[in-house]
Amino acid sequence: MASMMMKFARSSYISSPWRKSLPLALYSKSSAESSKVLKEAETRIEGEEDYPVPTSGISRPLSEILKELNKKVPDSLVKLRVEDGFTSKYISWHIVNRIMNLHAPEWSGEVRNITYSVDGKSVSVVYRVTIYGTDAEIYRESTGTASVDEPGYGDPVQKAEAMAFRRACARFGLGLHLYHEDLL
């Protein structure tokens, strides 16, 4: 059983059945660097039960991560929502999550506060997203609010959390272009 487990630390090890998932560290590598890392790993695989997984390259300097997050999100990933006669564009929380995993794989998020309004008709969530780079770590927080009485899928806290998460990621630049497309 121990040979089937992955251990991630500074010198990570992964057992041979997981060989196909090796490109974890290749997100930020160029194709030439990626090929080199793969060849080195394949050389170590031969005859070894456990071999090191390259962890350098999973994290990058914050400037590189932020540059990637500030790129325009493809239109195919953007959804439209109509509320009170107004149309707005947004990116689903699960797409934002996948983009964060791709460009900032060592990020973390946490709910910092949940507050119900005095009249009990709405709930607000404060969410913090932290990005860890090789040179530093930074965080951004934002809020999301949902009506308690609003019909539809999901509970109000879940909706408010998703909104706060998306907004916190927008503070890093992810999907920020959607807020000011009319100015471009």
N, CA, C and O of each residue as an XYZ file, in Angstrom:
736
protein
N       0.823     -1.198      0.000
C       0.000      0.000      0.000
C       0.865      1.259      0.000
O       0.521      2.253     -0.640
N       1.961      1.215      0.704
C       2.824      2.385      0.784
C       3.388      2.757     -0.579
O       3.621      3.935     -0.852
N       3.612      1.756     -1.447
C       4.163      2.072     -2.759
C       3.139      2.757     -3.656
O       3.518      3.334     -4.676
N       1.851      2.711     -3.309
C       0.813      3.341     -4.120
C       0.554      4.786     -3.694
O      -0.203      5.494     -4.358
N       1.164      5.230     -2.607
C       0.881      6.561     -2.088
C       1.853      7.579     -2.657
O       3.009      7.267     -2.942
N       1.366      8.798     -2.818
C       2.209      9.900     -3.243
C       2.564     10.739     -2.029
O       1.706     11.041     -1.199
N       3.814     11.109     -1.932
C       4.242     11.985     -0.858
C       4.831     13.230     -1.498
O       5.800     13.138     -2.253
N       4.268     14.378     -1.212
C       4.778     15.605     -1.784
C       5.490     16.402     -0.708
O       4.891     16.806      0.289
N       6.730     16.613     -0.920
C       7.557     17.436     -0.053
C       8.649     17.998     -0.951
O       8.485     18.030     -2.170
N       9.745     18.436     -0.381
C      10.823     18.962     -1.211
C      11.375     17.882     -2.149
O      11.618     18.164     -3.322
N      11.576     16.668     -1.665
C      11.980     15.568     -2.543
C      10.835     14.571     -2.572
O      10.771     13.654     -1.753
N       9.951     14.758     -3.504
C       8.744     13.940     -3.572
C       9.027     12.605     -4.238
O       9.916     12.483     -5.081
N       8.256     11.616     -3.842
C       8.360     10.307     -4.457
C       6.994      9.870     -4.905
O       5.979     10.195     -4.289
N       6.985      9.131     -5.985
C       5.735      8.631     -6.534
C       6.003      7.234     -7.073
O       7.032      7.015     -7.712
N       5.115      6.295     -6.835
C       5.374      4.921     -7.260
C       5.108      4.747     -8.745
O       4.389      5.540     -9.354
N       5.696      3.695     -9.329
C       5.605      3.489    -10.763
C       4.202      3.405    -11.344
O       4.046      3.818    -12.493
N       3.156      2.909    -10.665
C       1.832      2.931    -11.286
C       1.361      4.344    -11.620
O       0.453      4.521    -12.433
N       1.966      5.332    -11.005
C       1.555      6.711    -11.246
C       2.416      7.394    -12.300
O       2.358      8.615    -12.442
N       3.213      6.631    -13.042
C       4.137      7.189    -14.014
C       3.423      8.112    -15.009
O       3.986      9.129    -15.416
N       2.208      7.774    -15.397
C       1.469      8.571    -16.382
C       1.124      9.962    -15.850
O       0.905     10.881    -16.639
N       1.071     10.134    -14.533
C       0.727     11.445    -13.982
C       1.952     12.294    -13.683
O       1.842     13.307    -12.994
N       3.108     11.905    -14.183
C       4.354     12.600    -13.925
C       4.342     14.078    -14.304
O       4.979     14.865    -13.605
N       3.666     14.500    -15.356
C       3.776     15.897    -15.760
C       3.218     16.923    -14.785
O       2.939     18.048    -15.199
N       3.044     16.593    -13.519
C       2.609     17.577    -12.530
C       3.507     18.800    -12.513
O       3.030     19.925    -12.361
N       4.797     18.587    -12.668
C       5.751     19.683    -12.556
C       5.961     20.407    -13.871
O       6.798     21.307    -13.945
N       5.232     20.046    -14.904
C       5.517     20.585    -16.218
C       4.636     21.762    -16.609
O       4.743     22.255    -17.732
N       3.769     22.226    -15.716
C       2.879     23.337    -16.041
C       3.639     24.555    -16.533
O       3.256     25.176    -17.525
N       4.700     24.890    -15.849
C       5.370     26.148    -16.149
C       6.628     25.968    -16.984
O       7.390     26.919    -17.159
N       6.856     24.795    -17.492
C       8.064     24.544    -18.267
C       7.809     24.786    -19.750
O       6.692     24.614    -20.236
N       8.861     25.187    -20.460
C       8.761     25.253    -21.912
C       8.801     23.829    -22.436
O       9.095     22.906    -21.676
N       8.514     23.627    -23.716
C       8.493     22.267    -24.254
C       9.874     21.623    -24.188
O       9.974     20.420    -23.949
N      10.937     22.393    -24.394
C      12.286     21.830    -24.307
C      12.604     21.416    -22.869
O      13.147     20.337    -22.636
N      12.262     22.279    -21.907
C      12.501     21.941    -20.505
C      11.651     20.755    -20.080
O      12.114     19.892    -19.334
N      10.404     20.708    -20.553
C       9.508     19.605    -20.213
C      10.066     18.289    -20.711
O      10.050     17.291    -19.989
N      10.562     18.278    -21.945
C      11.131     17.054    -22.516
C      12.325     16.593    -21.694
O      12.486     15.399    -21.442
N      13.158     17.536    -21.278
C      14.336     17.197    -20.481
C      13.922     16.577    -19.147
O      14.478     15.559    -18.736
N      12.947     17.188    -18.470
C      12.476     16.671    -17.183
C      11.907     15.273    -17.351
O      12.186     14.387    -16.544
N      11.108     15.068    -18.398
C      10.519     13.745    -18.642
C      11.582     12.697    -18.916
O      11.501     11.583    -18.399
N      12.589     13.043    -19.732
C      13.658     12.081    -20.040
C      14.432     11.708    -18.784
O      14.753     10.539    -18.572
N      14.732     12.701    -17.950
C      15.432     12.415    -16.696
C      14.607     11.493    -15.809
O      15.143     10.561    -15.210
N      13.320     11.747    -15.723
C      12.440     10.922    -14.892
C      12.326      9.512    -15.449
O      12.337      8.545    -14.686
N      12.215      9.376    -16.783
C      12.120      8.050    -17.388
C      13.383      7.251    -17.143
O      13.321      6.037    -16.946
N      14.543      7.922    -17.152
C      15.803      7.243    -16.871
C      15.799      6.695    -15.450
O      16.278      5.587    -15.210
N      15.264      7.461    -14.513
C      15.219      7.010    -13.121
C      14.194      5.907    -12.913
O      14.317      5.122    -11.973
N      13.182      5.833    -13.774
C      12.121      4.839    -13.616
C      12.645      3.428    -13.826
O      12.257      2.509    -13.105
N      13.512      3.250    -14.795
C      14.011      1.930    -15.143
C      14.585      1.228    -13.918
O      15.592      1.667    -13.362
N      13.954      0.153    -13.502
C      14.463     -0.685    -12.425
C      14.246     -0.138    -11.027
O      14.712     -0.743    -10.062
N      13.570      0.958    -10.887
C      13.330      1.515     -9.558
C      11.861      1.407     -9.201
O      10.992      1.671    -10.033
N      11.581      1.021     -7.969
C      10.186      0.965     -7.532
C       9.667      2.365     -7.224
O       8.562      2.720     -7.632
N      10.445      3.148     -6.519
C      10.086      4.530     -6.221
C      11.124      5.437     -6.852
O      12.319      5.141     -6.823
N      10.674      6.526     -7.414
C      11.588      7.470     -8.018
C      11.126      8.880     -7.703
O       9.936      9.117     -7.498
N      12.066      9.818     -7.663
C      11.698     11.190     -7.315
C      10.885     11.857     -8.421
O      11.161     11.675     -9.607
N       9.898     12.617     -8.021
C       9.129     13.436     -8.951
C       9.703     14.837     -8.872
O       9.851     15.388     -7.782
N      10.027     15.414    -10.013
C      10.577     16.768     -9.964
C       9.531     17.755     -9.451
O       8.452     17.886    -10.029
N       9.860     18.444     -8.363
C       8.921     19.423     -7.816
C       9.326     20.843     -8.170
O       8.531     21.771     -8.026
N      10.555     21.017     -8.632
C      10.898     22.354     -9.079
C      10.109     22.606    -10.354
O      10.096     21.774    -11.262
N       9.471     23.723    -10.415
C       8.669     24.013    -11.589
C       7.186     23.990    -11.302
O       6.403     24.543    -12.075
N       6.773     23.357    -10.199
C       5.361     23.423     -9.849
C       5.055     24.859     -9.452
O       4.062     25.429     -9.903
N       5.888     25.440     -8.622
C       5.715     26.831     -8.232
C       6.669     27.683     -9.054
O       7.738     27.229     -9.462
N       6.268     28.916     -9.287
C       7.065     29.852    -10.073
C       7.074     31.195     -9.358
O       6.354     31.376     -8.376
N       7.874     32.131     -9.833
C       7.826     33.471     -9.241
C       6.431     34.080     -9.401
O       5.741     33.819    -10.387
N       6.029     34.882     -8.436
C       4.700     35.492     -8.458
C       4.444     36.308     -9.718
O       3.326     36.321    -10.231
N       5.465     36.984    -10.218
C       5.260     37.799    -11.421
C       4.802     36.942    -12.598
O       3.952     37.369    -13.380
N       5.355     35.742    -12.732
C       4.945     34.839    -13.816
C       3.520     34.337    -13.604
O       2.731     34.278    -14.547
N       3.196     33.980    -12.376
C       1.847     33.488    -12.062
C       0.816     34.574    -12.351
O      -0.203     34.317    -12.993
N       1.083     35.789    -11.874
C       0.139     36.894    -12.068
C      -0.008     37.267    -13.541
O      -1.091     37.645    -13.988
N       1.076     37.158    -14.284
C       1.013     37.432    -15.724
C       0.049     36.458    -16.404
O      -0.743     36.861    -17.256
N       0.114     35.187    -16.033
C      -0.786     34.175    -16.605
C      -2.234     34.416    -16.179
O      -3.150     34.309    -16.994
N      -2.434     34.738    -14.912
C      -3.798     34.947    -14.415
C      -4.461     36.177    -15.030
O      -5.688     36.246    -15.104
N      -3.664     37.144    -15.471
C      -4.209     38.369    -16.055
C      -4.568     38.241    -17.527
O      -5.086     39.187    -18.121
N      -4.304     37.093    -18.119
C      -4.661     36.894    -19.521
C      -6.177     36.779    -19.657
O      -6.870     36.353    -18.734
N      -6.669     37.166    -20.820
C      -8.106     37.100    -21.095
C      -8.563     35.642    -21.078
O      -7.929     34.776    -21.680
N      -9.655     35.387    -20.391
C     -10.240     34.046    -20.338
C     -10.992     33.819    -21.652
O     -11.743     34.693    -22.086
N     -10.803     32.665    -22.291
C     -11.500     32.401    -23.561
C     -13.020     32.553    -23.420
O     -13.604     32.176    -22.405
N     -13.638     33.110    -24.453
C     -15.088     33.337    -24.440
C     -15.878     32.056    -24.219
O     -16.983     32.092    -23.679
N     -15.320     30.925    -24.631
C     -16.032     29.650    -24.465
C     -16.213     29.272    -22.994
O     -17.060     28.439    -22.673
N     -15.426     29.876    -22.098
C     -15.523     29.581    -20.669
C     -16.368     30.606    -19.908
O     -16.597     30.466    -18.707
N     -16.818     31.620    -20.612
C     -17.595     32.697    -19.995
C     -19.087     32.410    -20.178
O     -19.531     32.039    -21.265
N     -19.853     32.587    -19.098
C     -21.298     32.370    -19.135
C     -22.025     33.704    -18.998
O     -21.460     34.697    -18.540
N     -23.293     33.699    -19.408
C     -24.138     34.884    -19.280
C     -25.216     34.636    -18.241
O     -25.768     33.540    -18.143
N     -25.505     35.669    -17.469
C     -26.573     35.600    -16.468
C     -27.458     36.833    -16.647
O     -26.962     37.950    -16.795
N     -28.756     36.618    -16.633
C     -29.701     37.730    -16.738
C     -30.418     37.865    -15.402
O     -31.089     36.939    -14.945
N     -30.265     39.038    -14.782
C     -30.926     39.342    -13.509
C     -31.533     40.731    -13.597
O     -30.855     41.689    -13.969
N     -32.787     40.838    -13.262
C     -33.492     42.126    -13.264
C     -33.353     42.857    -14.599
O     -33.265     44.085    -14.634
N     -33.333     42.105    -15.688
C     -33.249     42.705    -17.011
C     -31.854     43.073    -17.466
O     -31.684     43.557    -18.586
N     -30.845     42.857    -16.628
C     -29.468     43.165    -16.988
C     -28.707     41.873    -17.255
O     -28.853     40.891    -16.527
N     -27.896     41.885    -18.304
C     -27.075     40.724    -18.642
C     -25.662     40.959    -18.130
O     -25.081     42.020    -18.357
N     -25.119     39.978    -17.447
C     -23.738     40.077    -16.982
C     -22.992     38.800    -17.345
O     -23.573     37.718    -17.430
N     -21.696     38.955    -17.557
C     -20.835     37.822    -17.877
C     -20.125     37.375    -16.609
O     -19.789     38.189    -15.749
N     -19.902     36.073    -16.507
C     -19.182     35.544    -15.353
C     -18.512     34.228    -15.727
O     -18.812     33.631    -16.761
N     -17.610     33.793    -14.874
C     -16.925     32.511    -15.032
C     -17.344     31.651    -13.850
O     -17.267     32.094    -12.704
N     -17.782     30.438    -14.112
C     -18.205     29.531    -13.040
C     -17.059     29.289    -12.064
O     -15.890     29.286    -12.449
N     -17.409     29.087    -10.799
C     -16.388     28.899     -9.769
C     -15.503     27.701    -10.086
O     -14.303     27.744     -9.814
N     -16.059     26.639    -10.649
C     -15.242     25.447    -10.912
C     -14.256     25.688    -12.052
O     -13.191     25.072    -12.078
N     -14.588     26.566    -12.989
C     -13.642     26.933    -14.047
C     -12.533     27.800    -13.452
O     -11.359     27.618    -13.776
N     -12.900     28.735    -12.590
C     -11.900     29.561    -11.900
C     -10.954     28.662    -11.106
O      -9.742     28.876    -11.107
N     -11.505     27.663    -10.434
C     -10.702     26.721     -9.657
C      -9.697     25.997    -10.555
O      -8.529     25.856    -10.191
N     -10.141     25.543    -11.715
C      -9.250     24.825    -12.634
C      -8.166     25.744    -13.184
O      -7.019     25.325    -13.335
N      -8.518     26.990    -13.485
C      -7.523     27.946    -13.973
C      -6.481     28.206    -12.888
O      -5.286     28.271    -13.176
N      -6.928     28.354    -11.650
C      -5.984     28.539    -10.536
C      -5.072     27.322    -10.399
O      -3.866     27.472    -10.204
N      -5.634     26.126    -10.499
C      -4.824     24.908    -10.402
C      -3.788     24.834    -11.515
O      -2.684     24.331    -11.306
N      -4.133     25.328    -12.686
C      -3.223     25.287    -13.823
C      -2.097     26.299    -13.689
O      -0.928     25.953    -13.860
N      -2.436     27.537    -13.386
C      -1.438     28.609    -13.394
C      -0.814     28.903    -12.031
O       0.277     29.468    -11.969
N      -1.473     28.537    -10.957
C      -0.951     28.774     -9.603
C      -1.206     27.527     -8.763
O      -1.963     27.580     -7.794
N      -0.577     26.393     -9.127
C      -0.930     25.124     -8.478
C      -0.739     25.097     -6.966
O      -1.312     24.241     -6.292
N       0.037     25.996     -6.430
C       0.229     26.016     -4.984
C      -0.563     27.162     -4.360
O      -0.021     27.945     -3.581
N      -1.837     27.255     -4.701
C      -2.713     28.270     -4.121
C      -3.548     27.627     -3.028
O      -3.673     26.404     -2.961
N      -4.107     28.453     -2.187
C      -5.039     27.944     -1.179
C      -6.164     28.958     -1.008
O      -6.011     30.141     -1.311
N      -7.281     28.471     -0.522
C      -8.425     29.340     -0.291
C      -9.109     28.974      1.003
O      -9.096     27.817      1.423
N      -9.708     29.970      1.633
C     -10.401     29.699      2.891
C     -11.513     30.712      3.130
O     -11.397     31.890      2.795
N     -12.582     30.216      3.716
C     -13.668     31.092      4.153
C     -13.205     31.752      5.446
O     -12.833     31.067      6.400
N     -13.227     33.073      5.475
C     -12.761     33.812      6.649
C     -13.905     34.210      7.574
O     -13.721     34.344      8.784
N     -15.097     34.398      6.986
C     -16.215     34.854      7.802
C     -17.529     34.583      7.070
O     -17.605     34.705      5.847
N     -18.550     34.220      7.822
C     -19.908     34.076      7.303
C     -20.807     34.913      8.202
O     -20.836     34.716      9.417
N     -21.541     35.849      7.601
C     -22.392     36.753      8.370
C     -23.784     36.813      7.757
O     -23.937     37.040      6.557
N     -24.787     36.609      8.587
C     -26.176     36.776      8.160
C     -26.606     38.200      8.476
O     -26.224     38.759      9.504
N     -27.400     38.782      7.589
C     -27.905     40.135      7.826
C     -28.823     40.125      9.046
O     -29.335     39.077      9.438
N     -29.024     41.290      9.636
C     -29.849     41.418     10.838
C     -31.265     40.908     10.585
O     -31.866     40.272     11.451
N     -31.793     41.190      9.395
C     -33.152     40.738      9.084
C     -33.204     39.280      8.620
O     -34.285     38.734      8.400
N     -32.026     38.649      8.472
C     -31.969     37.238      8.089
C     -32.286     36.966      6.629
O     -32.509     35.819      6.244
N     -32.307     38.018      5.810
C     -32.674     37.838      4.404
C     -31.485     37.605      3.480
O     -31.669     37.206      2.330
N     -30.268     37.847      3.964
C     -29.088     37.619      3.123
C     -27.926     37.113      3.969
O     -27.905     37.260      5.191
N     -26.976     36.521      3.287
C     -25.769     36.022      3.937
C     -24.569     36.510      3.132
O     -24.595     36.522      1.901
N     -23.517     36.911      3.844
C     -22.285     37.369      3.206
C     -21.135     36.482      3.651
O     -21.059     36.064      4.806
N     -20.248     36.207      2.714
C     -19.075     35.374      2.982
C     -17.829     36.163      2.602
O     -17.782     36.785      1.541
N     -16.825     36.136      3.462
C     -15.513     36.700      3.151
C     -14.612     35.517      2.826
O     -14.515     34.569      3.605
N     -13.948     35.576      1.662
C     -13.098     34.477      1.202
C     -11.702     35.015      0.919
O     -11.549     36.100      0.358
N     -10.687     34.251      1.312
C      -9.290     34.619      1.069
C      -8.645     33.592      0.149
O      -8.750     32.386      0.371
N      -7.976     34.091     -0.888
C      -7.181     33.246     -1.777
C      -5.727     33.658     -1.598
O      -5.395     34.841     -1.681
N      -4.860     32.677     -1.351
C      -3.427     32.918     -1.202
C      -2.699     32.201     -2.322
O      -2.967     31.033     -2.602
N      -1.771     32.910     -2.963
C      -0.932     32.316     -4.002
C       0.489     32.261     -3.468
O       1.020     33.247     -2.957
N       1.090     31.089     -3.597
C       2.456     30.867     -3.135
C       3.374     30.789     -4.347
O       3.235     29.902     -5.190
N       4.306     31.718     -4.424
C       5.303     31.695     -5.486
C       6.641     31.293     -4.906
O       6.771     31.116     -3.695
N       7.631     31.148     -5.760
C       8.957     30.783     -5.270
C       9.613     31.938     -4.530
O      10.505     31.725     -3.710
N       9.175     33.165     -4.816
C       9.806     34.330     -4.211
C       8.982     34.971     -3.095
O       9.523     35.724     -2.285
N       7.693     34.683     -3.046
C       6.835     35.291     -2.020
C       5.456     34.652     -2.068
O       5.165     33.812     -2.919
N       4.627     35.070     -1.140
C       3.220     34.668     -1.167
C       2.379     35.916     -0.961
O       2.756     36.828     -0.225
N       1.221     35.937     -1.633
C       0.316     37.069     -1.484
C      -1.107     36.543     -1.375
O      -1.422     35.446     -1.839
N      -1.956     37.349     -0.753
C      -3.356     36.946     -0.666
C      -4.256     38.117     -1.020
O      -3.871     39.283     -0.931
N      -5.458     37.768     -1.421
C      -6.508     38.741     -1.687
C      -7.788     38.211     -1.071
O      -8.040     37.006     -1.073
N      -8.590     39.117     -0.545
C      -9.878     38.744      0.036
C     -10.985     39.489     -0.688
O     -10.778     40.571     -1.237
N     -12.151     38.890     -0.678
C     -13.323     39.553     -1.223
C     -14.566     38.983     -0.568
O     -14.511     37.985      0.149
N     -15.693     39.642     -0.831
C     -16.958     39.202     -0.251
C     -17.927     38.778     -1.339
O     -17.806     39.172     -2.499
N     -18.873     37.978     -0.939
C     -19.978     37.588     -1.802
C     -21.233     37.564     -0.954
O     -21.191     37.170      0.211
N     -22.340     37.979     -1.523
C     -23.602     38.026     -0.785
C     -24.686     37.335     -1.593
O     -24.752     37.483     -2.813
N     -25.531     36.582     -0.911
C     -26.647     35.893     -1.564
C     -27.901     36.061     -0.725
O     -27.847     36.165      0.501
N     -29.015     36.085     -1.407
C     -30.308     36.170     -0.731
C     -30.670     34.805     -0.165
O     -30.496     33.783     -0.830
N     -31.167     34.791      1.044
C     -31.554     33.535      1.691
C     -32.807     32.961      1.038
O     -32.977     31.743      0.981
N     -33.677     33.826      0.550
C     -34.957     33.398     -0.020
C     -34.897     33.101     -1.512
O     -35.888     32.650     -2.086
N     -33.764     33.342     -2.147
C     -33.665     33.171     -3.596
C     -33.798     31.699     -3.990
O     -33.064     30.850     -3.485
N     -34.727     31.402     -4.885
C     -34.864     30.008     -5.330
C     -33.723     29.644     -6.274
O     -33.031     30.526     -6.782
N     -33.531     28.388     -6.502
C     -32.499     27.941     -7.423
C     -31.597     26.917     -6.777
O     -31.817     26.478     -5.648
N     -30.582     26.552     -7.522
C     -29.677     25.506     -7.081
C     -28.717     26.020     -6.015
O     -28.245     27.154     -6.101
N     -28.429     25.212     -5.032
C     -27.445     25.529     -4.010
C     -28.010     26.356     -2.878
O     -28.985     27.090     -3.037
N     -27.378     26.218     -1.741
C     -27.824     27.015     -0.601
C     -27.176     28.401     -0.649
O     -26.195     28.594     -1.367
N     -27.700     29.350      0.091
C     -27.208     30.729      0.031
C     -25.729     30.873      0.405
O     -25.010     31.666     -0.202
N     -25.280     30.113      1.393
C     -23.869     30.210      1.795
C     -22.975     29.726      0.659
O     -21.939     30.327      0.375
N     -23.378     28.651      0.019
C     -22.621     28.115     -1.110
C     -22.534     29.151     -2.241
O     -21.467     29.342     -2.824
N     -23.631     29.805     -2.544
C     -23.651     30.824     -3.598
C     -22.771     32.012     -3.229
O     -22.012     32.510     -4.060
N     -22.873     32.464     -1.983
C     -22.069     33.603     -1.532
C     -20.583     33.254     -1.531
O     -19.744     34.084     -1.880
N     -20.264     32.025     -1.137
C     -18.863     31.592     -1.144
C     -18.315     31.562     -2.562
O     -17.201     32.028     -2.798
N     -19.074     31.023     -3.509
C     -18.628     30.965     -4.902
C     -18.389     32.372     -5.448
O     -17.407     32.613     -6.150
N     -19.285     33.292     -5.125
C     -19.141     34.677     -5.571
C     -17.888     35.313     -4.963
O     -17.125     35.976     -5.666
N     -17.677     35.116     -3.674
C     -16.511     35.684     -2.993
C     -15.218     35.087     -3.539
O     -14.230     35.801     -3.710
N     -15.217     33.785     -3.814
C     -14.044     33.115     -4.384
C     -13.698     33.714     -5.747
O     -12.543     34.052     -6.007
N     -14.698     33.842     -6.611
C     -14.453     34.404     -7.949
C     -13.929     35.837     -7.843
O     -13.015     36.224     -8.572
N     -14.506     36.611     -6.943
C     -14.076     38.002     -6.790
C     -12.663     38.099     -6.222
O     -11.893     38.967     -6.635
N     -12.314     37.227     -5.286
C     -10.954     37.235     -4.735
C      -9.946     36.894     -5.829
O      -8.876     37.497     -5.902
N     -10.287     35.934     -6.675
C      -9.399     35.576     -7.790
C      -9.306     36.716     -8.796
O      -8.252     36.928     -9.394
N     -10.397     37.451     -8.988
C     -10.382     38.606     -9.893
C      -9.415     39.668     -9.381
O      -8.853     40.423    -10.175
N      -9.219     39.736     -8.088
C      -8.272     40.708     -7.525
C      -6.827     40.371     -7.895
O      -5.941     41.219     -7.787
N      -6.591     39.133     -8.329
C      -5.286     38.760     -8.889
C      -5.254     38.995    -10.396
O      -4.202     38.876    -11.024
N      -6.404     39.326    -10.973
C      -6.484     39.575    -12.410
C      -7.261     38.526    -13.179
O      -7.533     38.720    -14.364
N      -7.625     37.426    -12.549
C      -8.318     36.337    -13.238
C      -9.748     36.747    -13.599
O     -10.592     36.934    -12.722
N     -10.002     36.884    -14.891
C     -11.331     37.274    -15.358
C     -11.647     38.741    -15.143
O     -12.785     39.167    -15.340
N     -10.669     39.503    -14.749
C     -10.902     40.920    -14.459
C     -11.379     41.683    -15.693
O     -12.082     42.687    -15.574
N     -11.002     41.211    -16.860
C     -11.421     41.877    -18.101
C     -12.944     41.903    -18.250
O     -13.478     42.762    -18.952
N     -13.641     40.983    -17.607
C     -15.104     40.949    -17.703
C     -15.747     42.148    -17.010
O     -16.867     42.530    -17.349
N     -15.059     42.737    -16.054
C     -15.606     43.868    -15.311
C     -15.504     45.185    -16.078
O     -16.213     46.143    -15.770
N     -14.632     45.229    -17.065
C     -14.448     46.495    -17.787
C     -14.337     46.298    -19.297
O     -13.630     47.049    -19.970
N     -15.028     45.298    -19.830
C     -14.980     45.059    -21.273
C     -15.495     46.244    -22.072
O     -15.010     46.507    -23.172
N     -16.458     46.951    -21.539
C     -17.027     48.088    -22.261
C     -16.011     49.219    -22.451
O     -16.199     50.079    -23.311
N     -14.948     49.221    -21.662
C     -13.921     50.255    -21.779
C     -12.825     49.871    -22.761
O     -12.033     50.720    -23.171
N     -12.774     48.600    -23.141
C     -11.703     48.129    -24.032
C     -12.011     48.382    -25.488
O     -11.207     48.042    -26.357
